[in-house]
Amino acid sequence: YLEANRSTGVGLDDGPGATTEASAPAGQRREQRVQMTRLRQRIAERLVDAQQTAAMLTTFNEADMSAIIGLRKTYQEAFQQRHEVKLGFMSFFVRAVTEALRAYPILNASIDGNEIVYHEYFDIGVAVSTERGLMVPVLRDVNAMSMGQIESGIRDFGARARSGDIGM
């Protein structure tokens, strides 16, 4: 089951200009590179320029969390006994983001020169508040993590950040 579901389904190998890194052995982090068109290169330049010169706006959206609150209430005790960590909201958010990135691979891509790099792995930054300010450590390969591992990772980040033991 794990082997059959390990792929992210990015599926760019057949597209024009698509190049794939050498076939990666199991457990390695794969990427696919696609040459950008001149139009896309110009759009990327303009977006970077706009981000550097314009005031940025933040929006907030509301979501009905009643189903997640119900799940937490139902499974909190068993989850805590099994994983030795409380079932919080962040593991649900991290899992939702991972599934969204899997569904829309362009959002999990970056630009390197004139290429778009599609990452076939999922690294999610989680903000952690400390006395010195906000830090955003990164959970690596969350697509391969259970909810318990995600919660443990977040708890570990918080503890290390507050104690000053976390590094770059």
Beta strands, then each sheet from edge to edge (+ up, - down):
strand 1: 18-20
strand 2: 31-35
strand 3: 109-112
strand 4: 115-119
strand 5: 124-125
strand 6: 128-130
strand 7: 133-135
strand 8: 138-139
sheet 1: 1+ 2- 4+ 3-
sheet 2: 5+ 8-
sheet 3: 6+ 7-
end
